[in-house]
Amino acid sequence: MLRMPTQDEWKFALSQIRRLQRFSASQSVDIHCHCLPGLDDGPKTSDQSRALCQALVADGITTVIATPHQLGLYEGNNGADVIRAACAALNQQLQADGISLHAVPGADVRVDDQLLKLLDGDHVLTLADGKRFVLLELPHEVLIDLTLLIGELSARGICAIISHPERHMGICRSPEALIPWIEQGALLQVTAGSLVGGFGPVAEKMAWDLISANLVSLVATDAHDPVHRPPMMNMAIDALAKRLGHAVARRLCIENPLAVLEGRPMPSTQHPSSSSSMRIGGR
C-alpha cells in the first residue's frame, strides 16, 4: 500500500513519489539523457524538450544529468559553457512550467585522442560537472582499446563510464575487451530500453549477460524523445527486480546513479575476476 508522501515529497509527481517510496530513496537520477533543445540529435525545440522532461517525470526520474553529445560529429560545437547555459535555461523553464524535474549539466563524450587535453581545459564536461565521472561513447563503427585512456583518467581522479556497451557491435562480438577496462577502473552503463528489447535482441541479450556477470554498475535512459527513444526506467526496474531481485534494481538504478550525481564513490561496483570474460554470453 502506498504511504502518504512526506512534506519534502509533495513537490514531486505521483510517479516520482512511487519510485522514491519503492526504494526508500531521496532522488531518482538519470545519468544519461539527451534533453537539452537544439544541441544534438535530441529535442530540436523547447517544446520537444519539455515533452521529454514530462516523460522523464512520468518515468519516475527526479533529477536528470543532461548529456548532449560532445566531440565526434559535434566537435567544435556544444562547448562546456554552452551546455551549462542550456541546462540553466531548461531549469528556469521547468520551474516556470511546474515540471518537477531538475537538470544538471554533463555530456556524452565521443572518445578522442585530445580528450585529456580538452578535459584539462574545461572544454569537455564531466557528469554533473563534478570532475569525478566522465561518460564515454565509443565510435559506433570500430572497437578501440581504451585501457590506456581509462588509466590516465583514473590518475587524474576521473572515473570513466562506458555508455551502452551492449549496443556496440564490436563489444558484442568481443565482450572480453571490457575486462581490462574494468580492471583499470571503468564502469559500465547499460540502457534501460536494452533490458526490455527496445534496441533489438542482440543488445538485450548482451545487456543481461553483462549484468549477470556482475560487470554493470549503472542503468540510464539515454532518452532522446518521448516516442522513438523514450525513457524506459520503470520497465527496466521491473524487469531487473523480477529477474535478479530488488537489491540489484536498487543498486543499478538508484544507489549508483545518485553516487554519480553527488560525485562520491559508489556503494557497490563490479569486481571482475579473471574468469569474468568466460562468463559473458556463456563464453
CORDA-V161039 format. One record per residue. N is the residue number from 1. SS is DSSP state (a for helix, b for strand, c for the rest). PSI is psi in whole degrees, 0 to 359 (NA if undefined). D_CENTER is the distance of its C-alpha to the mean C-alpha in Angstrom with 2 decimals. Layout:
BEGIN
n->{N	N}
ss->{SS	SS}
psi->{PSI	PSI}
d_center->{D_CENTER	D_CENTER}
END
This chain:
BEGIN
n->{1	2	3	4	5	6	7	8	9	10	11	12	13	14	15	16	17	18	19	20	21	22	23	24	25	26	27	28	29	30	31	32	33	34	35	36	37	38	39	40	41	42	43	44	45	46	47	48	49	50	51	52	53	54	55	56	57	58	59	60	61	62	63	64	65	66	67	68	69	70	71	72	73	74	75	76	77	78	79	80	81	82	83	84	85	86	87	88	89	90	91	92	93	94	95	96	97	98	99	100	101	102	103	104	105	106	107	108	109	110	111	112	113	114	115	116	117	118	119	120	121	122	123	124	125	126	127	128	129	130	131	132	133	134	135	136	137	138	139	140	141	142	143	144	145	146	147	148	149	150	151	152	153	154	155	156	157	158	159	160	161	162	163	164	165	166	167	168	169	170	171	172	173	174	175	176	177	178	179	180	181	182	183	184	185	186	187	188	189	190	191	192	193	194	195	196	197	198	199	200	201	202	203	204	205	206	207	208	209	210	211	212	213	214	215	216	217	218	219	220	221	222	223	224	225	226	227	228	229	230	231	232	233	234	235	236	237	238	239	240	241	242	243	244	245	246	247	248	249	250	251	252	253	254	255	256	257	258	259	260	261	262	263	264	265	266	267	268	269	270	271	272	273	274	275	276	277	278	279	280	281	282	283}
ss->{c	c	c	c	c	c	a	a	a	a	a	c	c	a	a	a	a	a	a	a	a	a	c	c	c	c	c	c	b	b	b	b	b	c	c	c	c	c	c	c	c	c	c	c	c	a	a	a	a	a	a	a	a	a	a	a	a	a	c	c	c	c	b	b	b	b	c	c	b	b	b	c	c	b	c	c	c	c	c	a	a	a	a	a	a	a	a	a	a	a	a	a	a	a	a	a	a	c	c	c	c	b	b	b	b	c	c	b	b	b	c	c	c	c	a	a	a	a	a	a	c	c	c	c	c	c	a	a	a	c	c	c	b	b	b	b	b	c	c	c	c	c	c	c	c	c	a	a	a	a	a	a	a	a	a	c	c	c	b	b	b	b	b	c	a	a	a	c	a	a	a	a	a	c	c	c	a	a	a	a	a	a	a	c	c	c	b	b	b	b	b	a	a	a	a	a	c	c	c	c	a	a	a	a	a	a	a	a	a	a	a	a	c	c	c	c	c	b	b	b	c	c	b	c	c	c	c	c	c	c	c	c	a	a	a	a	a	a	a	a	a	a	a	a	c	a	a	a	a	a	a	a	a	a	a	a	a	a	a	a	a	a	c	c	c	c	c	c	c	c	c	c	c	c	c	a	a	a	a	a	a	a	c}
psi->{134	123	165	141	151	171	320	334	349	337	346	159	163	322	323	318	318	316	312	320	324	324	11	50	157	333	157	112	133	117	358	105	137	81	357	136	139	14	329	217	15	212	140	332	167	323	320	322	317	317	320	319	322	323	323	317	314	335	9	0	136	331	132	133	113	121	70	156	140	149	191	231	341	17	132	345	175	48	165	316	328	316	317	316	319	323	317	318	320	317	322	318	319	318	317	326	356	29	121	65	140	134	141	152	148	196	154	100	119	133	135	146	350	12	315	317	319	324	315	329	8	34	336	137	140	167	133	18	32	0	24	324	139	133	118	132	126	152	138	330	352	148	116	155	120	6	311	315	315	318	320	323	315	323	336	3	18	128	128	132	120	119	140	60	334	345	5	120	326	318	321	326	329	66	340	343	337	335	309	331	315	321	334	353	1	153	154	137	118	159	136	316	331	326	344	23	9	343	22	167	328	311	321	311	316	320	313	323	316	318	317	331	5	39	356	137	337	144	135	165	323	38	145	334	168	349	300	328	64	162	140	38	321	314	319	317	315	319	317	315	320	320	322	352	159	319	321	315	318	316	311	329	343	299	308	320	322	322	322	312	318	356	37	162	145	144	337	126	172	153	85	142	175	342	4	318	333	341	343	120	23	12	NA}
d_center->{30.38	28.11	29.36	30.02	27.25	27.96	29.00	25.61	23.93	26.31	24.18	21.55	21.97	23.12	19.94	18.09	21.09	21.05	17.50	18.47	21.79	20.66	18.80	20.99	18.05	18.29	14.91	12.09	8.88	5.90	3.70	3.29	6.87	10.19	12.52	15.01	18.29	20.10	17.91	16.53	16.32	14.81	17.47	20.74	22.41	22.06	23.09	20.37	17.76	19.52	19.45	15.69	15.42	18.07	16.22	13.23	16.04	17.68	14.66	14.89	12.21	14.05	11.84	9.23	7.99	9.56	8.53	11.65	12.71	14.88	17.66	18.66	20.00	19.19	21.06	23.33	21.39	18.48	19.68	18.17	20.84	20.37	16.74	17.86	20.75	18.92	16.59	19.80	21.53	18.92	19.28	23.02	22.92	20.87	23.38	26.28	25.24	24.69	21.11	19.65	16.24	15.45	13.33	12.77	12.57	10.24	10.03	8.92	11.96	14.28	16.10	19.49	22.60	22.80	19.35	20.87	23.53	21.24	19.16	22.51	23.72	20.88	20.23	16.62	14.11	12.14	9.22	11.26	14.12	14.82	15.91	14.30	10.96	10.39	7.72	10.28	11.06	14.33	17.17	17.39	21.05	21.44	20.26	20.86	21.17	18.72	20.60	22.54	19.77	17.61	20.84	21.69	18.42	18.99	22.52	21.32	19.37	15.95	13.55	11.87	8.46	9.12	6.86	8.40	11.64	13.15	13.65	15.47	19.15	20.24	18.07	19.23	22.73	22.40	19.72	21.84	20.65	17.50	19.79	21.07	17.67	16.70	20.21	19.70	16.85	13.67	10.83	9.28	5.96	7.47	7.35	9.11	11.83	12.65	13.85	16.31	17.60	15.95	15.78	19.07	20.62	19.82	16.02	16.58	18.93	16.93	13.86	16.46	18.40	15.70	14.97	18.75	19.34	17.30	15.12	11.59	10.09	6.77	6.11	3.87	6.38	6.33	9.54	12.38	15.30	16.76	18.81	17.83	14.00	13.63	11.12	12.27	11.02	14.69	15.74	13.20	14.19	17.78	17.66	16.29	18.83	21.58	21.14	20.13	20.82	19.69	18.90	16.36	14.58	14.79	13.57	10.39	9.52	11.48	12.84	10.31	7.64	10.98	12.07	9.43	10.57	14.06	14.02	15.77	16.01	14.26	16.91	16.31	14.96	16.25	19.76	20.72	24.42	26.58	26.70	22.97	23.25	26.14	24.25	21.46	22.79	26.11	26.87}
END
